[in-house]
Amino acid sequence: MKTGFFLAVAAIGVAAPAHAEAGDILLRARAIAVAPQEDSSGITPAFSSEEVKVSTSFAPEVDITYMATDNIGFELIAATTKHKVSGKTGTTGSIGKLASTWVLPPTLTAQYHFNPKGKVRPYVGVGVNYTLFYSEKASDGLEAAVGNTDVKLDSSFGLAAQVGLDVAITDRVFLNLDAKYIDIDTDARLATAAAGTQRVKVSIDPLVFGIGIGTKF
């Protein structure tokens, strides 16, 4: 029985080249963590010395890659995450959470796959990102302090970079590890009843870490 088991394992290894080649479509499902590395201006004009921070978020993500050649692929990701924006110091810091927003950041990258016919296939990529903010909402704490507040964040266009690794499990299924840097800059506007319109520039620039399973077609 032991001999049969080891022969079966060896057979799986032989039958699982799981290589990527020109014309393949790779479909992945990942769990991701979106960790902003934010830097903001002050909230002007009323709170010019006070900055904001953006929370980390976790979500599912789906991406699809088309292999144009054995080594070169083009990946498009689709995911949406919810983040909260909070004050860091002073008056806004004492309020805490100022607003929340959903973020939709479709990102297209051109990838180079270093070992397309192997079981372990590292890759790097560079590309572009368009980020849309939607369902922005002022927090209860902010509205308790300054009254009804309308929140709006401008869309963003920027660059993206990634590194990743596909590890073959069978001839069509593979484990994926992926990390991205996405350049996201936005102007946020908070139109308040008591304090007028406040504005803040935020460089969100998240690191996106993902782990998941993929298959090829």
C-alpha positions as CSV (number, residue, x, y, z in Angstrom):
1,M,0.0,0.0,0.0
2,K,2.8,2.4,0.9
3,T,4.5,1.6,-2.5
4,G,1.2,2.3,-4.3
5,F,0.8,5.6,-2.5
6,F,4.2,6.8,-3.4
7,L,3.8,5.7,-7.0
8,A,0.5,7.7,-7.1
9,V,2.2,10.8,-5.7
10,A,5.0,10.4,-8.3
11,A,2.5,10.0,-11.1
12,I,0.7,13.2,-10.0
13,G,4.0,15.0,-10.1
14,V,4.8,13.7,-13.6
15,A,1.3,14.6,-14.8
16,A,1.3,18.1,-13.4
17,P,3.5,20.3,-15.6
18,A,0.8,23.0,-15.2
19,H,2.9,25.2,-17.6
20,A,1.5,28.5,-19.0
21,E,1.9,29.1,-22.7
22,A,0.8,31.5,-25.4
23,G,-3.0,31.6,-25.7
24,D,-3.7,30.4,-22.2
25,I,-6.2,32.2,-20.0
26,L,-5.4,32.2,-16.3
27,L,-8.3,32.8,-13.9
28,R,-7.5,33.4,-10.2
29,A,-9.6,34.0,-7.1
30,R,-7.7,35.6,-4.2
31,A,-8.3,36.9,-0.7
32,I,-6.6,40.3,-0.5
33,A,-5.5,42.8,2.1
34,V,-5.5,46.4,1.0
35,A,-3.1,48.3,3.3
36,P,-3.0,52.1,2.5
37,Q,0.4,53.8,3.0
38,E,-1.4,57.2,3.2
39,D,0.0,60.7,3.3
40,S,-2.4,63.6,3.5
41,S,-2.4,67.4,3.6
42,G,-4.2,69.2,6.4
43,I,-7.9,69.6,6.3
44,T,-8.4,73.1,5.0
45,P,-9.3,75.8,5.7
46,A,-10.5,75.1,9.3
47,F,-8.2,72.3,10.3
48,S,-5.1,72.9,8.3
49,S,-2.7,71.2,10.8
50,E,-4.8,68.0,11.0
51,E,-4.3,65.0,8.7
52,V,-6.3,61.9,8.0
53,K,-5.6,58.2,7.9
54,V,-7.3,55.4,5.9
55,S,-8.0,52.0,7.2
56,T,-6.8,48.6,5.9
57,S,-9.5,46.5,4.3
58,F,-9.9,42.8,3.4
59,A,-11.9,41.4,0.5
60,P,-12.2,38.8,-2.2
61,E,-10.7,39.5,-5.6
62,V,-10.9,38.0,-9.1
63,D,-8.4,38.5,-11.9
64,I,-7.9,37.2,-15.4
65,T,-4.6,37.0,-17.3
66,Y,-4.2,36.4,-21.0
67,M,-0.9,34.9,-22.0
68,A,0.1,36.7,-25.3
69,T,3.3,34.6,-25.4
70,D,4.8,32.0,-23.1
71,N,6.4,34.7,-21.1
72,I,4.2,37.8,-21.5
73,G,0.8,38.1,-20.0
74,F,-1.8,40.9,-19.4
75,E,-3.7,40.8,-16.1
76,L,-6.9,42.6,-15.2
77,I,-8.1,42.6,-11.6
78,A,-11.6,43.3,-10.2
79,A,-12.3,43.9,-6.5
80,T,-14.0,46.4,-4.3
81,T,-13.2,47.3,-0.7
82,K,-14.6,49.5,2.0
83,H,-12.4,51.9,3.9
84,K,-12.9,54.4,6.7
85,V,-11.2,57.8,6.9
86,S,-10.3,59.0,10.3
87,G,-8.8,62.1,11.9
88,K,-5.3,61.6,13.4
89,T,-4.9,64.6,15.8
90,G,-6.7,67.6,17.2
91,T,-10.4,68.2,16.8
92,T,-10.8,65.6,14.0
93,G,-8.7,63.1,15.9
94,S,-11.1,63.4,18.8
95,I,-14.0,62.6,16.5
96,G,-12.2,59.6,15.1
97,K,-14.0,58.1,12.1
98,L,-14.9,61.0,9.8
99,A,-16.3,59.1,6.8
100,S,-16.4,55.8,4.9
101,T,-16.1,55.0,1.2
102,W,-16.2,52.1,-1.2
103,V,-13.3,51.8,-3.6
104,L,-13.3,50.2,-7.0
105,P,-9.7,50.1,-8.5
106,P,-9.6,48.1,-11.8
107,T,-5.9,47.6,-12.6
108,L,-4.3,46.4,-15.8
109,T,-0.7,45.1,-15.7
110,A,1.7,43.7,-18.3
111,Q,3.5,40.8,-16.8
112,Y,6.7,38.9,-17.5
113,H,6.6,35.2,-16.4
114,F,10.1,33.9,-15.8
115,N,9.6,30.1,-15.8
116,P,6.4,29.5,-17.8
117,K,6.9,25.7,-18.2
118,G,7.9,25.0,-14.6
119,K,5.9,24.2,-11.5
120,V,7.1,27.4,-9.8
121,R,6.5,30.4,-12.0
122,P,7.5,33.8,-10.6
123,Y,6.4,37.0,-12.4
124,V,6.6,40.8,-12.3
125,G,4.3,43.3,-13.8
126,V,3.7,47.0,-14.3
127,G,0.6,48.8,-15.4
128,V,-2.1,51.4,-14.9
129,N,-4.9,51.9,-12.4
130,Y,-8.2,53.8,-12.4
131,T,-9.8,54.2,-9.0
132,L,-13.5,55.1,-8.5
133,F,-14.8,56.0,-5.1
134,Y,-18.5,55.5,-4.5
135,S,-21.1,55.4,-1.7
136,E,-19.2,57.9,0.4
137,K,-20.8,58.6,3.7
138,A,-20.1,60.9,6.6
139,S,-19.8,59.2,10.0
140,D,-22.3,59.6,12.8
141,G,-19.6,61.2,14.9
142,L,-18.8,63.8,12.3
143,E,-22.4,64.7,11.8
144,A,-23.0,64.9,15.5
145,A,-20.1,67.5,15.7
146,V,-20.8,69.6,12.6
147,G,-24.2,68.7,11.3
148,N,-25.2,67.1,8.0
149,T,-22.2,66.5,5.8
150,D,-21.8,65.6,2.1
151,V,-18.7,63.6,1.3
152,K,-17.1,63.3,-2.1
153,L,-13.8,61.8,-3.2
154,D,-12.4,62.4,-6.7
155,S,-11.5,59.5,-9.0
156,S,-7.8,58.7,-9.5
157,F,-5.6,57.5,-12.3
158,G,-2.1,56.2,-11.6
159,L,0.6,53.5,-12.0
160,A,0.8,50.0,-10.5
161,A,3.6,47.5,-10.0
162,Q,3.4,43.8,-8.9
163,V,5.4,40.7,-8.1
164,G,3.9,37.3,-7.8
165,L,4.3,33.5,-7.9
166,D,2.2,30.7,-9.3
167,V,2.9,27.2,-7.9
168,A,1.4,24.2,-9.8
169,I,-0.9,21.8,-7.8
170,T,-2.3,19.9,-10.8
171,D,-2.1,20.2,-14.6
172,R,-4.7,23.0,-14.5
173,V,-4.8,24.3,-10.9
174,F,-2.2,26.4,-9.1
175,L,-1.6,28.3,-5.9
176,N,-1.0,32.1,-6.3
177,L,0.8,34.6,-4.2
178,D,0.7,38.2,-5.3
179,A,1.7,41.7,-4.1
180,K,1.0,45.0,-5.7
181,Y,1.7,48.7,-5.2
182,I,-1.0,51.0,-6.6
183,D,-0.6,54.8,-6.9
184,I,-3.9,56.3,-5.8
185,D,-4.3,60.1,-5.1
186,T,-7.6,61.8,-4.4
187,D,-9.0,65.1,-3.3
188,A,-11.7,64.7,-0.6
189,R,-14.4,67.3,0.0
190,L,-16.5,67.5,3.1
191,A,-19.3,70.0,2.8
192,T,-20.6,70.6,6.4
193,A,-23.5,72.6,7.8
194,A,-21.4,74.2,10.6
195,A,-17.9,74.4,9.2
196,G,-18.5,75.0,5.5
197,T,-16.6,73.0,2.9
198,Q,-13.4,71.4,4.0
199,R,-10.9,69.8,1.6
200,V,-8.0,67.4,2.0
201,K,-5.6,65.8,-0.5
202,V,-4.8,62.1,0.3
203,S,-2.2,59.9,-1.3
204,I,-3.5,56.5,-0.4
205,D,-0.9,54.4,-2.3
206,P,-1.9,51.0,-0.9
207,L,0.1,47.8,-0.8
208,V,-2.2,44.9,-1.9
209,F,-1.3,41.4,-0.7
210,G,-3.2,38.4,-2.1
211,I,-3.3,34.6,-1.8
212,G,-5.5,32.4,-3.8
213,I,-6.2,29.6,-6.3
214,G,-6.0,29.8,-10.0
215,T,-6.9,27.7,-13.1
216,K,-6.0,27.8,-16.7
217,F,-8.1,27.5,-19.8
